[in-house]
Amino acid sequence: MNGMTQIAQPVLVTGANGFIGRRVVEKLINEGVKVRALVLQGEQIPSSWTDSVEVVCGNLSDTASVEKATEGAATIIHLAAVVSDWGDEKLFWEFTVEGSRRVFDQAVKTGARVVLVSSIVYYGDKIYSQSCPEETERGKSLGPYSRTKQAQEDLAWEYHRNQGMKLSVVRPANVFGPGSGPWLHDVVGVLQSGSPGLVSGGKMNAGLVYVDNVADIIILAASKDEALGRAFNACDGLSVTWKEYFSDIAFMIGAKNPGSVPRPLALGSAYVCEWIWKKLGIKKRPPATIEALNLVASENRIPNDRVKIELGYEPQISYSEGLKRTREYIENEFTGLKKKSDPFFNGKLAFITGGSSGIGLATAFRLASKGCGVVLFARGHEKLNRACHDIMVRTGASIPVHSISMDASDNDDVQKKIDLAVSQYGVPDFLINAAGIGCGDLFENISFEQFDRVMKTNVYGVRNTTSAILPYMKEKKGGHIVNLSSVAGLIGMYGYSIYSSSKYALIGMSEGLRSELKRFDIGVTLICPPEVNTPFLEEEAGSLPAESRMVKNLAGLLEPETVADAIVNGIKKKKFMVIPGIEANFLYFWHRISNGLLTRLPSDWIVSFAAWENGKTEEMEAKS
């Protein structure tokens, strides 16, 4: 990489046998750099080091070991530390802080350049409350790891200012990749156990950085004069959330997506657990710690502008490539975790309309995870390509994934594209009609053109794709069709007169199809979810009346993955009507047994209250 030849040699890497250390050593020896590695006595040495690395066995608590390791070293990449969110704090201080002091003493004596690999935990509780560029002053520490990392870095800067030690600091964010302890092995453990691994839905930025990218930044900091006296965040600048990352790992190991707990509950549990563990002197890590929650329950806003501008850094390994390498590691190292395909779906084929986002894409992921090939249909080429790429990254390209741009509301286009798909990929076993659009507004505000567009997409679109597929399924003598309706197709709602019309129509169509197609062994499943967290929510926000927002809360909010699970289970169990979500089922139950009375009355009351509250707000604004 750039700057590698400028690094002063030999290079000592402490903690060389660790997760990040190994990648740093490998990159250095691949470029012919003379490397010395300080490793713990008894650690297994990688075979690739045999003729390329001078190995010194010892630890930072032993001055003689440190002196031997640092002798003649021109550059010291200091990674060794106790890395955990729980444990004997005396051990943290002895190795992370006092061990670093021994390294710094030798660096001052020999004039060696030091790159201290710190951590974003240096920012303490500020990770939760703000963006953390490098000039951010350290926040309150939340455990032994952050306390000793702050003390270690403070000590390094003290040596730099007072004794002239040549210093650069790298603060890695949440490092993932093959071999990661907290962000792979521990995540796998959580997913296997079925414990909730997310906080507040996991919608916060995970602040991820791939391990090779961290190694690149460390080597740049050791090579470039511009890095002297500077600290650098090591983060890939991704928009990946904790939910997305945990779900990606779950997909790789064939586990269910993780559950979530509210932040106050998670934080309260962590405080209680830590108090009990300390009182009882329990050494084993508690189920939750405040230190860990500071990362997984925070919007990790870790800018990487400085390292890009000052050192010319650009991430070389993308998130998708990092996932691919992580999946390969899991397949090779975690033999007991190899994902098993579902015999019911394995080797079969699904056509999915609306497959580039939302429920359609979530269903594609679910089916692909079970060994089912998928062909995605949607209007936009770019979104389709991205969706296919994401699915292939998760599956390792072992599952057939294809896409065709198609406008479901255009019958001629549908017939042409379905014929093309069948000729290229075969007759599908499943047709998932997930394409649809919404229109949340009062009837009087909706134009004929809007009404026409909703009906053409939501109703005619299902008619078009089903009509194009049926001859093939009949010839094949089997298949399954899934139509995506809504709770709004079961219970009319304020502000959804047009949307409900289209979804009510799908229920009647599906009832008729079920009866007509049964003798051909073609099943029909009707999915009626409540509100789902899809792009539709943002699209309707500008026009949806306040009364509608309050009424639809009665049925709850689901994630696309939950609806996808309901679709997959509905197909497998050959159910006709599936209503995902406890609240939605409860609401429909009361609607049926009361002939609508027990849903209309509370709805009318909520609409009246919302109108009154809205009028009161407008009156106050007028007065002000």
BELDAZI-V799734 format. One record per run of one state. SS is the DSSP state (alpha for helix, beta for strand, coil for the rest). FROM is the first residue (numbers start at 1). TO is the last residue. If there is no record, write none. Layout:
BEGIN
((SS FROM TO) (SS FROM TO))
END
This chain:
BEGIN
((coil 1 3) (alpha 4 6) (coil 7 10) (beta 11 14) (coil 15 18) (alpha 19 30) (coil 31 34) (beta 35 39) (coil 40 46) (alpha 47 49) (coil 50 52) (beta 53 57) (coil 58 62) (alpha 63 70) (coil 71 74) (beta 75 78) (coil 79 88) (alpha 89 110) (coil 111 112) (beta 113 117) (coil 118 119) (alpha 120 123) (coil 124 125) (alpha 126 129) (coil 130 143) (alpha 144 163) (coil 164 165) (beta 166 172) (coil 173 173) (beta 174 176) (coil 177 180) (alpha 181 193) (coil 194 197) (beta 198 199) (alpha 200 202) (coil 203 204) (beta 205 205) (coil 206 207) (beta 208 210) (alpha 211 223) (coil 224 224) (alpha 225 227) (coil 228 230) (beta 231 234) (coil 235 240) (beta 241 241) (alpha 242 253) (coil 254 259) (beta 260 261) (coil 262 262) (alpha 263 280) (coil 281 289) (alpha 290 296) (coil 297 304) (alpha 305 311) (coil 312 318) (alpha 319 333) (coil 334 334) (alpha 335 337) (coil 338 348) (beta 349 353) (coil 354 357) (alpha 358 369) (coil 370 372) (beta 373 378) (coil 379 380) (alpha 381 395) (coil 396 400) (beta 401 405) (coil 406 410) (alpha 411 425) (coil 426 429) (beta 430 433) (coil 434 442) (alpha 443 445) (coil 446 447) (alpha 448 476) (coil 477 478) (beta 479 484) (coil 485 486) (alpha 487 489) (coil 490 496) (alpha 497 520) (coil 521 521) (beta 522 527) (coil 528 530) (beta 531 532) (coil 533 534) (alpha 535 540) (coil 541 545) (alpha 546 555) (coil 556 556) (beta 557 558) (coil 559 559) (alpha 560 572) (coil 573 576) (beta 577 578) (coil 579 581) (alpha 582 593) (coil 594 596) (alpha 597 623) (coil 624 624))
END
